[in-house]
Amino acid sequence: MIFVHVCFKNHVLVEGNPMVKEAIKKADVLIEALPYIKKFQNKIFVIKYGGSILSEERVRKSVLEDIAFLRYTGIKPILVHGGGPNITGRLKELKIPTNFIEGIRVTDEATLKVVEQELDELNDLIVKELSSLGVTAVSFKSTNKLLEASKKKTKHDLGFVGEVVDFGKDALLKALRTSIPVITPMGVSKAGTLYNINADEVAFFLASKLAAEKLVLLTNILGVMRNQQDENSLIPSINIKEADNLIKEKIIEEGMIPKVKAAVKAIEEGVGKAHIIDAKIPHAILLEIFTQSGIGTEIVK
């Protein structure tokens, strides 16, 4: 009886130990992630990362750790990055005027040069920081000519702004076997003209053409919300029809509209799911992908 009592007492002490409780929580998280890790082995995830959240070191560290983790679990992430705030800041320093038409940066020759320089620097930084996490990252800049582009057709002349028409699929898949491709959103035409391309558009295009399992859009908001002022109004999951209705009802509005529309189009063209998540949440990608509840908005067929 004494032996039983001592064992029970020790058991209680162990269970009540805060360190042990924390360790058990971590083990539970790993167990919850296990079926997802198994399900997504060798699947392609296209991740778009840009805007102001790219410049914040704390956020960037968390995002890149998540991407490295995906690679270690056997998932094949492709990272497409933007760099708008960096470009705008550099143009200000050089006193080069910045003009936007319908949210698109008008790109003359002087602006194009700055765009290329800033995106190349960001690309180098991302590759370096991913490499420091023990994974292999491969840089795809404009000089690699991965993306073939043509001039974007709009009502107004946007200068050297293009859209993707093709890409080096063999080169990208070869890199993907052993590395994380890090892609700058710039393309070259058949005639050799360099174009600035919207990073969202590049991510949507690649995800569609590669029939990616997931398209992940990192933003600075929680996802699709019924009320932008109420975080509790987050909509965790919507299908294509619901997305269209939410746009008509003006629940999805402004900058979220093109993201949701493009995500819907990508799903219609073969992407498994799209996810809109807040990169400011530590390890947001892992929480969205490897937990049942997730932390953002998923768009499904």
C-alpha positions in Angstrom: 0.0 0.0 0.0 2.9 2.3 0.8 4.5 1.6 -2.5 1.3 2.4 -4.4 0.8 5.6 -2.4 4.4 6.8 -3.2 4.0 6.1 -6.9 0.7 7.9 -7.0 2.2 10.9 -5.1 5.2 11.1 -7.5 2.7 10.9 -10.4 0.8 13.9 -9.0 4.0 15.9 -8.5 5.1 15.2 -12.1 1.7 16.1 -13.6 1.6 19.3 -11.5 5.1 20.4 -12.5 4.7 23.5 -14.8 7.7 22.5 -16.9 6.2 19.0 -17.5 2.9 20.6 -18.3 4.5 22.8 -20.9 6.4 19.8 -22.4 3.2 17.8 -22.7 1.5 20.8 -24.5 4.4 20.8 -27.0 4.1 17.0 -27.5 0.3 17.5 -28.1 1.0 20.1 -30.8 3.4 17.7 -32.5 0.9 14.9 -32.4 -1.8 17.2 -33.9 0.6 18.1 -36.7 1.5 14.5 -37.5 -1.4 13.7 -39.9 -0.8 16.9 -41.8 2.9 16.3 -42.1 2.1 12.9 -43.6 -0.6 14.2 -45.9 1.5 17.0 -47.4 4.7 15.0 -48.1 6.3 16.2 -51.4 3.4 18.6 -52.0 4.2 22.1 -53.4 3.2 25.2 -51.4 3.5 28.6 -53.0 4.0 31.3 -50.4 3.7 35.0 -51.2 5.4 37.4 -48.7 5.8 41.1 -49.1 4.7 44.5 -48.0 5.7 46.1 -44.7 5.8 42.7 -43.0 8.8 41.8 -45.0 10.8 44.7 -43.5 10.2 43.8 -39.9 13.0 41.6 -38.7 11.0 39.8 -36.0 8.2 38.9 -38.3 10.6 37.9 -41.1 12.5 35.6 -38.7 9.3 33.8 -37.7 8.1 33.5 -41.3 11.4 32.1 -42.6 11.6 29.6 -39.6 8.2 28.3 -40.6 9.2 27.9 -44.3 12.4 26.1 -43.2 10.3 23.8 -41.0 8.0 23.0 -44.0 11.0 22.0 -46.0 12.3 19.8 -43.1 8.9 18.0 -43.0 9.2 17.0 -46.7 6.9 19.8 -48.0 8.2 21.8 -51.0 7.8 25.5 -50.4 8.3 28.1 -53.1 8.7 31.7 -51.8 7.6 34.7 -54.0 8.5 38.0 -52.3 7.6 41.6 -53.0 9.2 44.7 -51.6 7.0 47.7 -52.2 7.8 49.7 -49.1 11.5 49.3 -49.6 11.2 50.5 -53.2 9.1 53.5 -52.2 11.6 54.4 -49.5 14.5 54.2 -51.9 12.7 56.2 -54.6 12.1 58.9 -52.0 15.8 59.0 -51.1 16.7 59.5 -54.7 13.9 62.1 -55.2 12.3 60.0 -58.0 8.5 60.6 -58.0 6.3 57.6 -57.3 2.9 57.3 -59.1 0.3 54.7 -58.7 -2.7 54.0 -61.0 -5.3 51.6 -59.6 -2.8 50.4 -57.1 -0.1 49.6 -59.6 3.2 51.4 -59.5 4.0 53.3 -62.8 7.5 52.1 -63.7 9.7 54.2 -65.9 13.3 53.4 -66.6 14.7 55.1 -63.5 12.1 53.4 -61.3 12.7 50.1 -62.9 16.4 50.3 -62.0 15.5 51.0 -58.4 12.9 48.2 -58.3 15.5 45.7 -59.6 18.2 46.8 -57.1 15.8 46.7 -54.1 14.3 43.4 -55.0 17.7 41.8 -55.6 18.9 43.0 -52.1 15.8 41.6 -50.5 16.2 38.3 -52.4 19.8 38.0 -51.2 18.8 38.7 -47.6 16.0 36.1 -47.6 18.3 33.5 -49.2 21.0 34.3 -46.6 18.6 34.1 -43.6 17.0 30.8 -44.9 20.5 29.3 -45.3 21.4 30.3 -41.7 18.5 28.0 -40.7 20.2 25.0 -42.2 18.1 24.7 -45.4 19.3 25.3 -49.0 17.7 28.3 -50.7 18.1 29.1 -54.4 17.8 32.7 -55.7 15.8 33.4 -58.8 16.2 37.1 -59.8 15.6 38.9 -63.1 19.0 37.8 -64.3 18.0 34.1 -64.0 15.1 34.8 -66.5 12.8 32.3 -64.8 9.7 34.4 -65.5 8.7 35.3 -69.1 6.7 38.5 -69.2 4.8 40.7 -71.6 3.8 44.4 -71.1 0.6 44.6 -69.0 -2.3 45.8 -71.0 -4.4 48.5 -69.3 -6.2 51.7 -70.1 -3.2 53.8 -69.0 0.4 53.2 -69.9 2.2 51.9 -66.8 5.6 51.8 -68.4 7.7 48.7 -67.6 4.9 46.9 -65.8 4.4 43.3 -67.0 2.4 40.2 -66.4 3.7 36.6 -66.4 3.0 34.6 -69.6 5.4 31.6 -69.0 8.1 30.3 -66.7 11.1 28.0 -66.7 9.2 25.0 -65.2 12.1 22.5 -65.6 14.6 24.9 -63.9 12.1 25.6 -61.0 11.3 21.9 -60.4 15.0 21.0 -60.5 15.7 23.5 -57.8 12.7 22.4 -55.8 14.1 18.9 -55.5 16.7 20.0 -53.0 16.1 23.7 -52.2 13.6 26.4 -51.4 13.3 28.7 -54.5 13.2 32.4 -53.6 11.6 34.3 -56.5 11.8 38.0 -57.4 8.7 39.3 -59.2 10.4 40.5 -62.3 10.2 39.0 -65.8 11.9 39.3 -69.1 10.1 39.4 -72.5 11.2 37.4 -75.5 12.7 40.6 -76.9 14.8 41.0 -73.7 12.8 43.8 -72.1 12.7 43.7 -68.3 9.3 44.1 -66.5 8.2 44.8 -62.9 5.4 42.3 -62.0 3.0 42.3 -59.1 4.2 39.6 -56.6 0.6 38.4 -55.9 0.2 37.8 -59.7 3.4 35.8 -59.9 2.4 33.6 -56.9 -1.1 33.0 -58.3 0.4 32.1 -61.8 3.0 29.7 -60.4 0.6 28.0 -58.0 -1.9 27.4 -60.8 0.6 26.1 -63.3 2.2 23.8 -60.8 -1.2 22.7 -59.4 0.2 23.5 -55.9 -1.4 21.9 -52.9 -1.6 25.3 -51.2 -1.3 29.0 -52.0 -0.4 30.9 -48.9 -0.8 34.7 -48.8 0.9 36.4 -45.9 -0.7 39.7 -45.0 -0.9 42.2 -42.1 -4.5 41.4 -41.2 -6.1 38.2 -39.7 -7.9 37.2 -42.9 -11.4 37.8 -44.2 -13.5 39.4 -41.5 -17.2 40.3 -41.4 -16.3 43.4 -39.5 -12.8 44.9 -40.0 -12.9 46.4 -36.5 -13.8 43.1 -34.8 -11.1 40.4 -34.7 -13.8 37.9 -33.4 -15.6 38.2 -36.8 -12.8 36.3 -38.7 -14.3 33.9 -41.2 -12.1 30.7 -40.9 -13.2 29.0 -44.1 -15.1 30.0 -47.3 -15.8 28.3 -50.6 -15.7 29.9 -54.0 -19.4 30.7 -54.1 -19.3 32.2 -50.6 -16.3 34.3 -51.6 -18.3 35.8 -54.5 -21.3 36.6 -52.3 -19.0 38.2 -49.7 -17.6 40.5 -52.4 -21.1 41.4 -53.6 -22.2 42.1 -50.0 -19.1 44.3 -49.6 -17.8 42.3 -46.6 -14.7 41.6 -48.7 -13.6 45.0 -50.0 -10.7 47.2 -51.1 -7.3 45.5 -51.2 -8.7 42.1 -50.2 -10.9 41.9 -53.3 -8.1 41.2 -55.9 -6.4 38.8 -53.5 -9.6 36.7 -53.0 -10.5 36.8 -56.7 -7.1 35.7 -57.7 -7.1 33.0 -55.1 -10.5 31.7 -56.3 -9.2 31.7 -59.9 -6.1 29.7 -58.8 -8.3 27.1 -57.0 -10.5 26.8 -60.2 -7.3 26.1 -62.1 -6.1 23.3 -59.9 -4.7 24.7 -56.6 -5.9 22.7 -53.6 -6.5 25.5 -51.1 -5.7 29.1 -50.6 -4.9 30.6 -47.2 -4.9 34.3 -46.1 -3.0 34.7 -42.8 -1.5 37.4 -40.6 2.3 37.1 -40.7 2.6 39.2 -37.6 1.3 36.2 -35.5 4.4 34.2 -34.5 4.6 31.0 -36.6 1.4 31.8 -38.4 2.1 29.5 -41.3 2.6 26.4 -39.0 -0.5 27.3 -36.9 -2.6 27.5 -40.1 -1.2 24.5 -41.9 -0.7 22.0 -39.0 -3.6 22.6 -36.7 -7.3 21.7 -37.2 -8.6 25.2 -36.3 -6.0 27.3 -38.1 -5.6 31.0 -37.4 -6.6 32.7 -40.8 -9.0 32.3 -43.6 -8.9 29.3 -46.0 -10.6 29.4 -49.4 -11.7 26.0 -50.7 -13.4 24.8 -53.8 
